[in-house]
Amino acid sequence: MGVIARWRDRLPVGPATPELTLGEGGTPLVRSERLSERLGVELWFKFEDANPTGSFKDRGMCVAVAKAVEDGAEGVVCASTGNTAASAAAYAARAGLPAVVLTPVGAIAAPKQAQARAVGARVLEVRGTFDEALRSCQELSDRGTFALVNSLNPHRIEGQKTAAFEVIEQLGRVPDVLALPYGGGGNITAYAKGFAEEGATLRLIGGQASERAHTIASAIRIAEPAHAHEVAALVADGRAELVSVRDEEITDAWLEIASREGVFCEPSSAAGLAALAHITLVPGTTVVCVLTGHGLKDTAAVDVLTAGATLVEPTVEAILAEVCS
């Protein structure tokens, strides 16, 4: 059951809204064993990388594209550092709409661009920044033919808020802390909205790269967050806290999630865990870390951050000599 069918009574949809789905939502919530012990808390991972295109974007994209169809749009357009591109392209193809994707030249991980191209999106690399690409998308959308499906589209936020409902449902209670990456700010805005609708009070922690425009975590390589004002308001109201983390902290957390928990996420997903090292956590606190994208989204990071394969002869002696050295 997809997000629209599962949460129809909590979404801005009606009888004329197509029930567009690729099977998004219902992602696992898995308890961490080793990292819980190290941090002295009850740590859980929300596997949003289990969505159909491998990232959290699918929750909101199914709603945004469905509403675009309902409104008679002739196509969809988005600016993206990768995950939005893959999601928009997939849901547009599912809905029978053309998709135009603008990406900053050289800034999108190859697997993400491949996803968008594979399902037929027109991918255009812009000689400029993400923010310039987004402004161009807004101008195109204003002409009335293409629907903008970046998170500035409120239907994206509506779909993404359902992850907060699921966390409470799966955990059986409201967590004390929820940590996630902060790139454009749409996701932290969506979680805040979802928890507020449930009357839930908790600490929302947004982990952002110290060097936003140049971070190794390509999914949050956004210099000017589109939802900066909304996030600032959440911080001012005491509903969210922002933590800046260095690339070394992000990659250390990424390696730790992989090697200690067996979970392969993209580097940006680890920003939430990295942020936890900068805040005070009461022992026994229940913490949920949102893993926003699958590791196969950004495999170039593996080549940079881990040792390569070793060539050996096909004998037990050679194998043992290598693994025991």
C-alpha positions in Angstrom: 0.0 0.0 0.0 1.5 3.4 -1.0 1.5 6.7 0.8 -1.7 8.1 -0.7 -3.7 4.9 0.0 -2.3 4.5 3.5 -2.6 8.1 4.7 -5.4 9.4 2.4 -7.2 11.0 5.4 -4.1 12.9 6.4 -3.2 14.2 2.9 -4.6 17.0 0.7 -6.1 14.5 -1.8 -9.6 13.9 -3.1 -11.7 11.7 -5.4 -10.0 13.3 -8.5 -6.5 12.6 -7.2 -5.0 9.5 -8.9 -3.7 7.0 -6.4 -0.2 7.1 -7.8 2.3 4.7 -6.2 5.4 2.7 -6.7 5.0 1.1 -3.3 6.6 3.9 -1.3 6.3 4.3 2.5 6.2 1.6 5.2 10.0 1.6 5.5 11.7 -0.4 8.2 12.6 1.0 11.7 15.5 -1.1 12.9 17.2 -1.0 16.3 20.9 -0.4 16.4 22.8 -2.8 18.6 26.5 -1.7 18.7 26.0 2.0 18.3 23.2 2.1 20.9 25.7 0.6 23.4 28.4 3.1 22.4 26.2 6.1 22.7 24.4 4.9 25.8 21.0 5.4 24.2 18.3 3.4 22.5 19.1 4.1 18.9 16.9 3.2 15.9 17.4 3.7 12.2 14.5 4.7 9.9 15.5 3.1 6.6 14.1 5.7 4.1 16.5 4.3 1.6 14.1 1.3 1.3 11.7 3.5 -0.8 11.3 2.6 -4.5 14.0 4.9 -5.9 16.2 4.5 -2.8 15.5 7.7 -1.0 13.0 9.5 1.2 12.0 11.8 -1.7 9.4 9.2 -2.9 7.0 9.9 -0.1 6.4 13.4 -1.2 7.0 12.9 -4.9 4.0 10.5 -5.3 1.7 13.2 -3.9 3.2 16.0 -5.8 3.1 14.2 -9.2 -0.4 12.9 -8.5 -1.6 16.4 -7.8 0.1 17.6 -11.0 -1.9 15.1 -12.9 -5.1 16.2 -11.2 -4.3 19.8 -12.0 -3.7 19.0 -15.7 0.0 19.7 -15.9 1.7 18.6 -19.1 5.0 17.7 -17.4 7.1 18.1 -14.2 10.3 19.9 -13.6 12.8 20.0 -10.8 16.3 21.1 -9.8 18.3 18.4 -8.1 21.6 17.2 -6.6 20.4 13.7 -7.3 17.7 12.1 -5.3 14.9 14.4 -6.3 15.9 13.9 -9.9 15.6 10.1 -9.6 12.3 10.3 -7.8 10.6 12.9 -10.0 11.7 11.0 -13.1 10.3 7.7 -11.8 6.9 9.0 -10.7 6.5 11.1 -13.8 7.1 8.0 -15.9 4.6 6.1 -13.8 2.1 8.9 -14.4 2.8 9.1 -18.1 4.2 12.7 -17.8 7.5 14.0 -19.2 10.1 15.1 -16.7 12.7 17.8 -17.0 15.6 17.6 -14.5 18.1 20.4 -14.0 21.3 19.6 -12.2 24.4 21.6 -11.5 27.2 20.5 -13.8 29.4 17.8 -12.2 27.4 17.9 -8.9 25.2 14.9 -9.2 26.4 11.3 -8.3 26.4 9.2 -11.4 24.0 6.5 -10.2 21.4 9.1 -9.4 21.7 10.6 -12.9 21.5 7.2 -14.3 18.2 6.5 -12.5 16.7 9.7 -14.0 17.9 9.0 -17.5 16.9 5.3 -17.4 13.2 6.1 -16.9 13.2 8.7 -19.7 13.7 12.1 -18.0 15.3 14.9 -19.9 18.4 15.7 -17.8 20.0 19.1 -18.4 23.3 20.1 -16.7 23.3 23.7 -15.7 26.5 25.8 -15.8 25.8 27.1 -12.4 24.7 26.3 -8.8 21.8 24.3 -7.5 20.2 27.5 -6.5 20.4 28.9 -10.0 19.0 25.7 -11.4 16.0 25.9 -8.9 15.3 29.5 -9.9 15.2 28.5 -13.6 12.7 25.7 -12.7 10.5 28.1 -10.9 10.5 30.4 -13.9 9.5 27.5 -16.2 6.8 26.4 -13.8 5.4 29.9 -13.6 4.6 29.7 -17.3 1.9 27.2 -16.5 2.8 24.0 -18.4 5.2 22.2 -16.1 4.6 21.6 -12.4 7.5 22.3 -10.0 8.1 19.2 -7.9 10.9 20.4 -5.7 10.1 20.6 -2.0 8.9 24.2 -2.5 5.8 22.3 -3.8 3.7 22.0 -0.5 2.4 18.6 -1.6 6.0 17.2 -1.3 6.0 18.3 2.4 2.6 16.7 2.9 3.8 13.4 1.6 7.0 13.4 3.5 5.3 14.2 6.9 3.9 10.6 6.8 7.3 9.3 7.9 6.7 10.9 11.3 3.4 9.1 11.6 5.2 5.8 10.8 8.0 6.4 13.3 5.4 6.8 16.1 3.4 3.8 14.9 6.4 1.5 14.5 8.0 2.5 17.8 4.8 2.5 19.7 5.6 5.9 21.2 7.2 9.3 20.3 11.0 9.2 20.3 12.9 11.6 22.5 15.1 12.7 19.6 14.9 12.4 15.9 18.1 13.3 13.9 18.4 13.7 10.2 20.4 15.5 7.5 19.7 19.1 6.7 20.2 20.0 3.1 17.4 22.0 1.6 15.3 21.8 4.8 12.2 20.2 3.3 12.5 17.0 5.2 13.0 18.6 8.7 10.1 20.8 7.9 8.0 17.8 7.0 8.9 15.8 10.1 8.1 18.8 12.2 4.7 19.1 10.5 4.0 15.4 11.0 4.9 15.3 14.6 2.9 18.5 15.3 -0.2 17.0 13.7 0.3 14.1 16.1 0.6 16.4 19.1 4.1 15.0 19.7 6.9 16.9 21.4 10.6 15.9 20.8 14.0 17.2 19.9 14.5 17.5 16.1 18.2 17.6 15.2 19.3 18.7 11.8 22.9 17.8 10.8 24.3 20.1 8.2 27.7 20.1 6.4 30.0 22.8 7.7 31.0 23.4 4.1 27.6 23.2 2.4 28.7 24.2 -1.1 31.6 21.7 -1.2 30.8 18.8 1.1 31.5 15.2 0.1 27.9 14.5 1.0 26.5 15.4 -2.4 22.8 15.1 -1.5 23.1 18.0 1.0 25.5 20.1 -1.1 23.1 23.0 -1.1 24.5 26.5 -0.4 21.1 28.2 0.0 18.5 25.9 1.7 15.1 26.5 0.1 13.4 26.1 3.4 15.8 28.2 5.4 13.0 30.5 6.8 10.8 27.6 7.9 13.7 25.9 9.6 14.8 29.1 11.3 11.3 29.5 12.6 11.4 25.9 14.0 14.7 26.7 15.7 13.4 30.0 17.1 10.4 28.1 18.5 12.6 25.6 20.2 11.3 22.8 18.0 14.5 22.1 16.1 18.2 22.3 16.6 20.8 22.6 13.9 24.3 21.1 14.2 27.2 21.8 11.8 29.4 18.8 11.2 32.7 18.5 9.3 33.0 16.2 6.3 35.4 14.0 8.4 32.6 13.6 11.0 30.1 12.7 8.3 32.3 10.1 6.7 33.4 8.7 10.1 29.7 8.2 11.0 29.0 6.7 7.5 31.8 4.2 7.9 30.6 3.4 11.4 27.0 2.8 10.3 28.3 0.4 7.6 31.0 -1.5 9.5 29.2 -1.7 12.9 25.6 -2.1 11.8 25.9 -3.6 8.3 23.9 -0.7 6.8 25.0 0.8 3.5 23.7 4.4 3.2 24.9 7.3 1.2 27.3 9.7 3.1 24.7 12.5 3.5 22.5 10.0 5.5 25.1 9.9 8.2 24.9 13.6 9.0 22.2 13.0 11.6 24.3 10.5 13.4 27.3 12.7 13.2 25.3 15.5 14.8 24.5 13.5 17.8 28.1 13.7 19.0 27.6 17.5 19.5 24.5 17.3 21.7 23.9 16.1 25.2 21.9 12.9 25.4 20.5 11.6 28.6 21.4 7.9 29.1 18.6 5.6 27.9 17.2 8.3 25.6 15.2 6.9 22.6 16.8 8.3 19.4 15.7 7.8 15.8 18.2 8.5 13.0 16.7 8.9 9.6 18.8 7.3 6.8 17.7 9.3 3.8 19.3 7.5 0.8 20.8 4.2 -0.1 24.6 3.7 -0.4 24.2 2.6 -4.1 23.2 6.2 -4.8 26.8 7.5 -4.3 29.3 4.6 -4.8 32.1 7.0 -5.6 32.4 7.6 -1.9 33.3 4.0 -1.4 36.4 4.4 -3.6 37.5 7.4 -1.7 36.8 6.2 1.9 37.6 2.4 1.9 40.4 0.1 0.8 40.0 -1.5 -2.6 39.9 -5.2 -3.4 43.1 -7.2 -3.2 44.2 -9.5 -6.0 45.2 -13.0 -4.8 45.9 -16.4 -6.3 43.0 -18.9 -6.1 44.5 -21.0 -3.3 43.6 -21.4 0.4 47.2 -20.6 1.4 47.2 -17.3 -0.6 43.8 -16.3 0.8 44.8 -17.1 4.4 48.1 -15.3 4.0 46.2 -12.2 3.0 43.4 -12.2 5.6 45.7 -13.1 8.4 48.3 -10.5 7.6 
